[in-house]
Each structure stands twice: as C-alpha cells, then as structure tokens.
Amino acid sequence: MTVKEIFETMDYGPAPESAGDALAWIVDQGAAFGHFIDGAWTAPRKDFQSSNPANGETLADLTQATADEVDAAVKAARKAQPKWEGLGGHGRAKFLYAIARLLQKHSRLFAVLETLDNGKPIRESRDIDIPLVQRHFYYHAGMAQLMESELPNAQALGVCGQIIPWNFPLLMLAWKVAPALAMGNTVVLKPAEYTSLTAMAFADLCQQAGLPAGVVNIVTGDGAVGEMITTHDDINKVAFTGSTEVGKRIRQATAGSGKSLTLELGGKSPYIVFEDADIDSAIEGLVDAIWFNQGQVCCAGSRLLVQEGIAERFHTKLKARMDGLRIGNPLDKCIDVGAVVDPVQLQTITDLVDGNTEGETYQAAIDMPVEGCFYPPTLITGLAPSSHLMQEEIFGPVLVSTTFRTPSEAIQLANNTRYGLAATLWTENVNLALDIAPKLVAGVVWVNATNLFDAAAGFGGVRESGYGREGGWEGLSAYTKPKGTPKALKPVEAFSGDKGPLDPLDRTPKLYIGGKQARPDGGYSQNIYGRNGVLLGQAPIANRKDLRNAVEAAHAAKGWSGTTGHLRAQILYYIAENLSARSEEFAQRINALTGGKQGEAEVETSIRRLFTYAAWADKYDGQAHGVPIRGVALAMKEPVGVIGALCPDEAPLLGLISVMAPAIAMGNRTVLAASQAFPLSATDFYQVLETSDVPAGVVNILTGPHADLAKPMAGHLDVDAVWSFSSADHSATIERESAGNLKRTWVNNGLARDWMNAEGEGRAFLQAATEVKNIWVPYGE
C-alpha cells in the first residue's frame, strides 16, 4: 500500500472526552438548582429541565423565577452597588482577576459542562469559548484598574439586567458581566432556558472568588423572566443578546423608562469570495463560518456570495469538503459538527429547509446519528437575492448561496439585507479588500478569516442587528454615564401677543430642504412673538410630507459621508466665518425671540462650537486594537447616516449648531427640527448655510411643533438615528417608534443640558454621531 493510499483511507478513531467530573459536579449540587441571589442559593424547584441535546438525557432540574425572586435579586444588586463601586478600580480589578484565574483552573469542567448542555463540539468549547471567557475577565480586570485615570468623568450606571442566549452560554455571560463589574455596576443575569448550567457553575465560582454578596445575581427561567428584568423599575440598564423580534419588543417595553439599552441581535452575514481568493483557504474558513457551533451563531457566514468565474469549482470543492465533515457525539474530540440545542430549534431548521422550493439543495453525504438533535450540513445554491432563505436567519447548519460578477455587485448583494452584524471577504488583493470592507454595512468585517473575536475589539451590529458594542474601549460606554446629577428640564413656551410687526416688510421664512427654501406642504404657519408681544414673524409648520422630503434630500446627499475630514472641517470653518460676519444681527434676533440678553454670548459660543467640530472633523480617529493574532483589528469611526434631531428649545441658535456641527463633522446628513418656541434663528441660519458651500441635503431644517415631528421622524425607516433635546419630553415616543428598524436613539428623558458650557459639546456627541466598524486583517504567509 502506497503512502497516498494510506493517507486516503485513514479515518479518525473516536477520542471521547470524559464527562465524569462535570456530571459529578452536577450531582454534588443535587442535580437541581435554585437561583443565585445575594451571594447565596435559593431552594431549588423542579420547574423545568436542562437536557443534553445529543442524547436527550436530563442533566438537571432548574427553577422558574417568580416576580418576587426577580425583585429580590434586583434589591440585592441595588444594595451591593454603592459599596462595589466604592471599592475603586483596583479593588474591583482584584476580584475580576481572581475570577479569571479560577476560570483557568476549572477550564475543563466548564468546557465539558458547556458541551453537555449546549451540544457544541468539545473542541470548540475547550479551544474557543472557555479561553475567550478567561480573556474577557483578564482584559476587564485591566479596564477596572484604568478606569479612574482613563475615564475620569465616568461613573457606573447602577444595576444592569442582562439576558443572554443559548448559543454561547458562558461566553455571552462573560461579554456582559465582565465590563459591567469592571465599571462598578452590579448585575442580575438570566441565562437561556436551554443552557443554564455554566451560569450556575459561574455562580459557584463567584463564591469561591469571595465576590461580595449581591454583585452578581443569576435567576433562571423562560422569556417571562427576561420580561420581568426588562420592565423592572429599579434596573438602570438592559443588555440583551438574542433575536431581532425580541429585541424590538424590548425596545418598545423600555421606551421612556430612562434605561440604557444595548441590543446584539440577529444577522444574515455575507461571505464574499472573489476570483483571486485562495479557494481552499476560503472553503476552510467557510466551514468555520457556517458549521461552527452548528450554524447557531448570530454572525454566521450563512449567505455565500461567490464570483461567477469560480462559482462552479468552488461549489464542487465545498460539497466534497462537506462530505468530509464528522457529525456525532459532541464530546468526541474528532467531531466537527455537534447537536442542535433543542428539538424545537431542530424542527424550526427542518421546516425552513423543507419549505423551500427554490434553488438546489445539497446535504452532506455523511452518516447521521440515530438519536439526538442533529441536522446535516446543508448547502442551497442558485437562490435569488430576494429569496426567503437569503433574507431570513435560519440559525442552523444551512448555507445559502448566489453569485456575483463585479465588486460593486458584491457590495450591493452583501448590503441587501435588513441586518448588519458581520461580513467576511476573501481575496488576495489587499487593495480590493480595503476598498470593499468600509463599504459593507456591518459592525465587523473579517478579511481572509472569519469568526475572530477578542475582548479588545468591540463586537456589535447596525440596522436590525442592534446597536452598542461589547468589548474594547467602545464597549465600556454601554456601562457608564457622565458623573453628576442632571436637573429636570423645564418646558420652554413660546410667547403670545397681539401687536403687529415693527417692520412691515415680511421676510417670509420657509423650510430648508435639499439646499433650497421650501414652502410647507400643509400651507400653514405660526405667529412668533417676542416677550413684549410684538409679532416677529411667521414660521412654517412642517408636516409628515415635509419630513419625508427632507429625509429623501438627506439620502440624496450620501456623497457627504465619503468626503474627507479635511473638507468637512473647511466647510465648518466657513460656516463659522459667515456667521461671525452677521453676529450682531443674530444676537439681536435671539434677544428679541427669548426676551433675554444672552444673544451675543450665544452667537459667540456658536462660533466657537463650529470651530471645535471643525477641529475634530479630521482628528476623531479610530485605532488599531491589540488583539492576540498575527494581524490587526482596525476600529474605524464611520458616520451613522441620516440623523434626525429635535433641537433644544432654550438655545435657538446654539442648540441647533451644537446638534448639527458634530453630526456633519463626522459625515452624517441631518434633518433638524428647530427650536419650537424660537424658530426664527434657524430660518435666519439657513441663509448662512446657503453661502457656506454646504452641499444640498446635508443640512435640512424644519420648523413646527416637535410633537408632530417626533413620531414620524422616529418611525421613518430611512432615518438611521434620532436625537431629542426638546424641552418637551418626547423620549418615550421616539424610543418606542424607533423599534421599527431599531435605529439608534439619544434622548434627554426630560433632563437639562448646559449648552453654553462643556456639557454642550465633546466626545459624547462624536460618539453618538459615529458607528465603530472593526475590520480584522490577518497577515503573514
């Protein structure tokens, strides 16, 4: 027999991992778990079971939390939070370091327990999940240590409610618990109903680390328990990872509550292969992208886009590779594909594939286990971009595919989705890679690699994949707030009067849409009076049609996002120059509108603010994260897109400029609802814009009641973010309506902001005006 024949006929023998220690640990706990509240275990009840999806055997009984138990967990977290934050960064760092060390000491126990409970191959649990869990606690021990020096103006949010999914039970716990604790928060966490056991083991580990009682609380149960956490009045922040549909309901449930919210949701990530790619490497990467964790990955490369010239060869090689995959007992170290988490999920996958009538379906020619929740690796080719399976998340080991001809077509196909979590591209042309990556609508892009994660590089999505980042410096903002206690914002009312105008010559203010003055669609205007009752003018009342026109104009100006920071800076300086030339006029107008004497100071501060954001336009840089690979993770700051904003009422010119300037400095286009009470400064200001080389559609200005504009602005599917600094609190409306496409929101919740001083500018505005995209670029031969 030749060496070639031996090589081709070799097979993998079984290499099972012993489950003895993990099962013994479960037995030692009585094979039944209560909740972990205030540093102690509650009495267990046999409300539901956790089962091994590979064989259906029951692992343990678990307890469905009641409202009283959730309330007890929240009260314990609230009681513990001040002392935990008061430990200081170094004090918290020591505990996080202790947890990381204990996770290393018990790494095999956690790996086996995860595989038993979830069904993923032991190689994945042992070599990927658990090391990343350890990495997150080590990394955030460092973040805790550095908080006071590097984030001196930040403080903890308070009590964080955290709801995690079943696909990466312990890793998702680490992603949420580690940064929350590092920044001084306490947590109430609900693991997924299917996969609670590693969370229970983590609670045991917290006791071993001597973590103060109440800092970490874990309650178990189904979605009803998650709803209790989400709606609890004494929780300051909700962090959720799960389906887009549930994420939308959480956004609606928390609307107007003042809770901070981050959502890491579903995806339908493109996997783009160009003709010059190393095909064999791309196929190995694809195996990792879609059949890793049985395809139960929110960022799975489940949508294959192959350039036409290599499509047939690529699919042939891919099918041969599929036939070589090994599926079976997840505890066997030789297994590539394990069990789907639960019979319900298995049935969902089966129904989606069986109900498909398009394309050509190929399932791997491999032996399937006779029992357990197993589904064969599946490829469906020849689908149209609009096909149901090309658009909807399957969350299983099913890959769908289509082809493209040119790079521009690849970008169009990749972005043809409501999601925006991750993307992968394969090419040997670095110029092509670095041209394509920024154009993909995704929070993470992998070049010639896939499923790379690290605590130093933020992870999260855009569009209906959610918002917020987990990991890295950018992830910390989700668990902190500015120091200080803001005051309640008093509504600003317009003046009334019965006197005629001082000047009979009417300047006829209009709306400003697409670089042109436009009459309101409804044909209505409102009288604007000064404090002395003198008529100062009429301001148009914008309606939904005017808003739609403004959004359309903003989208037509998308080229602004591709301009350089240097160019944007020049235009901001030019606006400031032209405003300065008319400063006296604007100061008089502000004094007449508000009845005060702050007009001169407001105009001067407005000019300074324009200079500030002109300075930032080419200096708010990304960074190269120090990730433990031979390569870099480039964190790029990108514009959000179209930002709608309700401008402050109390500062008619400064408020508008304080909102507009950071947004356009970062490359966004804006639709601004001017001060409701004092809109005439805004209608004067667009004359400045007209003479300052601002491209049409970059800034659009509407006037009229904020209440009439808030709902359609937040509900508009082509608006990417909504900010509200109105003196009337429209926060609940905006957050509720934003759930339609899960746009980002930044609302004041009826709290005041000092627009004349440092609080009215700075990094908070720049962060709100940008998304962070992490582009992973491995290098080396």
Phi, psi and omega in degrees: 000131181282165177299321179298316180294320178298314182299318184286339182258356179294146176227160178276129172277162180294143178222068186289141173274137179288133176263006188302312184294320180293317178294324177295322178297318178298315180297320179299332178273005181086008181054024178210137186233134167269204178263159176254103186229129177056039175080008182218162180268138172276164179296131182285152171232153181265068184274324176204168187243152170253127186238156175278114184291345180282335181220357178081001182288140177287132179263317183196162174262145183230166188249130175278119184291142173264171178299322179295322180290320175298318179297320178296321179294318179295318179297321178296318179294319179297317180296322185279339191297314181300318180291322179296314177295324181291345176298336184083166183300317182295318179299319179289323180301322181297320179290318179296322176296319180297319178296316179300317179296317180295324177297324176292318182295329183247030187298319182291323177301312181294322181296313181293318180298321178295317180293319178300317188277327187257329181095000180283152180301144182299328179299322179289314179299314186287319190260344183239298187299303188293317174301323178291325176299312179301316181301319182295320180287323174297312183299316184280343166299319176294321178296321176299317181299324185268353188304312186293329181272323185265338178232060188293339182259012182253150174220166182294153175286321182135244180259127182251125172267127187232130184234121188239159184268183185263356186279327175225072192303309183281324180295318177295324175301313181296318180303327185262316184290317187300308180293325179299312180293321181301322183273002175098011177272163167246162189227150166238112187246138173244112174286167178294147181302321183290330194224073184259351194290321179289334174293323177294320178293326177294321177299318176301319180294324177299322176295319179297326180282351181074024180301132181305143181302137175091349180291316174241126177232135183232123177240143184248160178147189184269197184298336178297326178290320176300322178294322177299319179293315183301320186263002182293132186292338186257020174255132185269335184214140176242128175240124185230134168238126182170208186283154179297322182298315179292322178302319178297319180294323178294319177302318179291320182292329182266358184302130177078000183277345185084359179289139168287146185218130169234141184229123173243107195243207188285178180200162173219070195285134178282146175236102191259126180240116179271164186299331183270007182290154168288102191298315182298319178293321180296324179291319177297321176296323180293322175304317179289326185289322187247332182256359168297129180056034177060027181075005181272063184224128183298330181257020181304140176283070190271355183237099184274125176241114184243136178295139191306321186299336182241004189301312184296314180295320181296314181295323178296313178296321181296317179297320177297321178292323177300320181294343179265357179288149180248126181238137181163210184308114184298339179281353177279123183293347180268001185273137178265322185234126181262212185262145170294149196297329189199153178303328179296315179293322178300318180293323178298315179297313181301315181295320180296317181287315181295331180278355180278134180243007183253158173068195180237125184260130176234128176244140186305136179275076182226159178287132181256142176300149183276341177229164179096173185266078183245143176226136185288146172305130190229141177233130177239114183253167175075025180273148173283153179303332182272357182301148183304315183285343174280342184255330187258143179288126180268324179059052178198183186280050185238122180251131176247151191216148170212179184239165176218164181253313187238160177303321180295323177292323177300319179295316180299315180294318181298321183272000181277069182199156176278352181265173178192056184267302185214167176205152177231140174223142181239121176197149175272358181263104183295329178296317178296315182301313184282349171276319184285315189308312180294341183272351180276132180277092183198152178280337181223136175230129176253131178255121180052039178191175176201159177051044172267129181224150173198152181297336183280344184246121182298148178231135178168175188235187176229179183054224183274012169271003174101190181211160187097160179234147176242123183103157178070181177298322183294334180288339183288333181297338179287347183237016178224164173218162178296146177293153179106165180241109181292154179268159177292142181270126179275134178302139179259120183258144175288151177281154174249168180185176179219014181261152179282175181287151176289327180244116182291346181280111186273127180277353176050072176299146178230177171284164179235105187226126177062033179080008182229152172283132186227136175288148180294142182299323183283343179078015181250149174224164179237145177285138177242118183251155171274177180301328182275007177084005179279136179288120180267340180155180176244135177250138180293152177254110181282147175238189183299324180295318178297320177298316179300318179297320180293319179294320178298318178295321179296319178293326179292343181262027184297341177299337178300325181293338180267359179284165181280155175300326179298316179296316180297323178297316180301319181291322177296319176298321181294320176301315180299319180299313182288327175293321179299323181295338181243024187300319181297316179300314181293323179297317179295320180297316180297317179297321179293321182290314188268344183073018181246194181232023184262008185302314182297317179293323180292320179294317180297318178294324177298318179295316178299322181293321176298320177296320180301312184280337170295322177294321182284338190306323180246022182229352178275081191273163167277199179205165175259113183286144176275083182261149185279060173223168170278085183166190180228154170243109185269116177269106183259134176272119182240151177295150178291320181135243177261121180249123172263142184215138167266112188282158179301142178279324191285340181234085193299325178263310182299320180298316180295316181292324180294335177271315184293313191298311179295326181296310183282334176299326181270003175098011178274164169250150191232148168236109190251125171268111187293169176314125182292320183282324187230066190280348189289338174296324179290321180286339169284324187292330181292342173293327175293317180299321182297336182253014186239019176064024176283120181301147180303133176092347180290319176237124176235134186237125177244153174232157180134180182298129178298327181298329180282337185259337186298311184294309179293329178294314181289331181272349184291124185287347178258011171259130187267339179202150176229130174248143176225119174238022180297148178286341169270133188279103177255017186301313183298316180299314183295314181294323180292313182289336181291346182296342182304313176235015178054044176292154177290143177231149174221104187237160185266351181050035177075017182254146187278157175224136180276100186285341183279345187237196189300332180296339183271007180207176170114200189295330179300321179288321178294320178296320179291337183268002183226155167249148177258121176251123177263119179251114181269124181231095174292155176219166183109161180275000000 
